[in-house]
Amino acid sequence: MTPATAELELAVAVELVPGRLYTLGAAVELDGRISWVPPEVRGYQASNAHLLLEEGRALLVETGVAAVGPALLRQLEALLPLGSPLMVIVSRPEFDCSGSVAELSRRYELSGAGAYDFTRVGLSNLRFASRSGQLEPGVAIDLGPQRRVLAVPPALRMLLTHWLYDEATHSLFTADSFTHVYGSTPALARVERSPQAPPAEAVAASLLAKFWWLRHLRSRHVGDAVERLFDTHDVDTIAPSNGAVIHGSRAVAAHVAAVLAAIRGFESRRWE
């Protein structure tokens, strides 16, 4: 058994809100070859899928990279019986957040939406009560009488991207943003609860590895959008598709401040 295989077999689901919110997946080792991470960073980064459960209904936000698929499928089966209905939302048309869709379609009564074309696995894409019929800001997904998941404007993105906000657990699903928290071990890479955020310079480097255009940012609209989103929604958990889940209001506040400082630095040309 290789070390990588052993880590996948040891990876467990992380219970964030008992019975209601879990993060599935595993951490992958950083060796300079992952394009959305600064090449000099070493350690581990989590590849995530986030499971929302409510009154017999299940929603999976992202499915992680294919490499963590075995861990994700094993963890999911322990929480949701095979053959159960499962809605999947994929945030972006990229493989790092859709790696296990095909296998999920064979194991569950799958329905899906977002930026993945589910016709590729023989399913129809879900339609929503929006002008386009697509998932877009303002659309609500009802998991139960007291559980609404709202599509919100993505404050930071490259391609078509969906961010979601779970009103019941105060969780914000940020796709490929807020991915800057790594770990020295696979376990430490999964969840960040400390209110000590990394320096703005390190956050800026992490942002730039994915959002190359930030180097050319000359207006305040991106930073203002981030501020507006967190002013509008009470967030206790930031759940990205890659990187540690930031859990707890104090940790969220610290990391939002660090991301804002990094973005304001691009706006003012501080990082040139």
N, C-alpha and C positions, 0 to 999 in steps of 0.2 A: 504494500500500500504506500503510495507516494504521500509526502506531507500535504500536498494540495487536496488529495482525495480524503485524507484523514480530517482535514479542517472542514470539508463539506459535510462529512458524516457526523461531525460533532456540533455543527451549527444548529441552533434551536430557534424556534419562533420567539420573538420578544413581545411579551404582553405589556402594552402601554396603558390601556384602560381595560380593566378586567371584564372579559366576556364581550367586549365591544370593538376593540382596536388592537391589532397585532401587526408587527413588522416581520415579514418573512425574508428569507434569502441567506446570504453568507457574505463574507469579506474575501476580496481577492488581493493578492500581493502586488505591490507597486514596484515595478522594476524599470520604469522609464518608457514602457511601451503603450501605456494607456493615454490616448490622445487628449482626453479632457482633464488630465491631471498634469501639473507642471512636471517636466521630465526629471527634475532633481529630487522630487519628493519620494521618500521611501517609507515603508510600513505597509498598511493595509487600508483599503477603502471598501465599504459595504456596497453591495448591489442589492437593491430593495424591491419588495412588493409589499403593499400595505393592504391588510385585510380588515374590512369593516363588517361586523356581524350585528344583526338586529332582527329579532322575532322571526327567525327562520330564513331571513334573507341575507345574502352575502354579496359584497362588492369588493373586488380586488383592483387596486389602483397600481398599475404597472405589473410586469412579470419578471423583471430583472434580466440580466444577460444569460445567454444559454449555458454558460459555464456553471452557474449556480442553480440551474434547473433541477438537478436531482435533490438538492437540499430543500428548495422551495416546494417541490411536489410532495416530498415526505412530510414537511411541516404542515402543509395545507391539508393533507389527508387526515392528520391527527386532529384538526379543528373542524373540518367539513367533510362529511361522508362522501365517498365516491358516488357519482351520479346525481349529486345535488345541483339545484339551480345555482349558477354563479355568473354574475355580471362582471365584466372586465372593462376597465377604462385604461387606454394607453395614451399617455400624454403627448407623445411626439412620434413622427414617422422615422424612428431610429431603432436599431437593433438592441441597444443597451436597455431598453424598457419594454421589449416585446419578445424576448428570447424563448419563452415557454408557451406561447399562445397555442401552437399546434398540438402540443401534448395535453394542454388543458382541455382542448376541444374534444379529445378522445376520452377524457376521464370524467368530465362534468357536463351538465346541461348548460352549455355556455351561451351567453349573449354578450355583445360587446359594442363599444363605441369609442370615440376619440379620434386619434390620428392614425390608427391602424386599419387597414382594409380587411375586415373579417371575412369577406368573400373568398380570401385566399385559403381559408381552412373550411370552406363550405358553409359558412354562416352568413346571415344577413346582418348588415350594420343596423344598430338601433336607430330609431327616429325619435326626435324630441319635439316638444311643443314650442318650437322657435320658428321664425320666418323661413329659415333655410332647412329646418328639420334636423339640423346638426347640433352637436354639443357646442354651445357658445356661452359667453358670460351672461349670467342671469337665469340660465336653465337650472332647474332644481330636480334632483333625483331623490325620490322619497323611498327610504328604506323601511319606514314605519311611521306611525302617527307622531312620534316624537323624535324622528331621525331624518333630517333633511341634509343632503349634500349639495352644495351650491357651486356651480361653475363661476369662477371669478376671473377678472382680467389678469393675465400673466404680466407681472411687472417687469420681467426680464426674460428675453427669449431670443432664439435664432430663427427657427422655422415655425410652422404652425405648432402651437403649444397650448395645452390645457392645464390650468391650475384648478384645484378643487378645495372647498372649505367644508369641513364637517362641523355643522353647528352644534351637535350634541357633545362632541369631545373637544371642541375648540382646536381642531387640527387642520393645518394648511399643508396641502400637497403641492410641492413647488417644482416638480419635474427636474430639470437640469440646473436649477438655481439652488443656492445654499448647500452646495456639495463640498464645501471646503473643510469639513471635519474628517480627519483621518485618524488612524490608531496605530499604536506600536505593536499590537497583537490583534488577531481576528476578532476576539471578543470586545476589545476596547473600541474597535472601529464601528460597532453597530449602533450604539446610543451614546449621546453626549448629554449629561445632566449638570455639568459644572457651569457656573455663571462666568467662568473665565474664558473669554473669547480670544482667538489668536490675534496678533497685531494686524492692523489694517493693511500693511504691506503684504503680508502673507495671504490675506483674503483677496487682495487685488490680483496677486499672481495666480491664484486659483481661478478667479473669475476670467482672467484674460486667456487662460488655457482653453476655455470654451468660447467665450464671447470676445473674439478678437477685435470686434468693432468698438469695444469700449475705449480703446486707445485713441479713437477719433471722436469721442463724445465731447460736444461743446455746448450742450444745453442741459438744463436741470430736469428734463422731463422723466428720465429713468429714475433718478433718486426721488423725485416727487411722487412717482407712481408707487414706489416701494413704501414710502411714508404714508401715502393715502391708504394703501391696502391694510397696513397694520394699524392705522388709526381707525379704520372702519370695522375691522374684525378683531375680536378678542382671541388671541392665539396662544395656546399653551404647548403646542407641539408643531414643529416644522418637520415635514416628512418628505425629503427629496428622493429622487429615483436612485441616486448614488450618493455615498457619504453617510455619515452618522445621522440618525434622527436626533434632532435637538429637542429635548423633552423637559418641560418645566418652564413656568413663566419667567423666572429669573434668567435661565439659560437662553430662552428665546430673546429676551430684551437685549442681552449682551451681544448675541450674534447678529441681531438686526442692526444694532448700533455699529458693529464692525463692518457689516456689508455696506451700510449707508456711508460710513467713513471712506471705504474703498471707492465707492461710486462717486462720491463728491470729489475724491482725489483725481479721478479721471476727468470729471467736469472742469476742474481747475487746473488741469495739466500738471498736477503734483507728481505723477508717476513717470513723467518724461525724463 
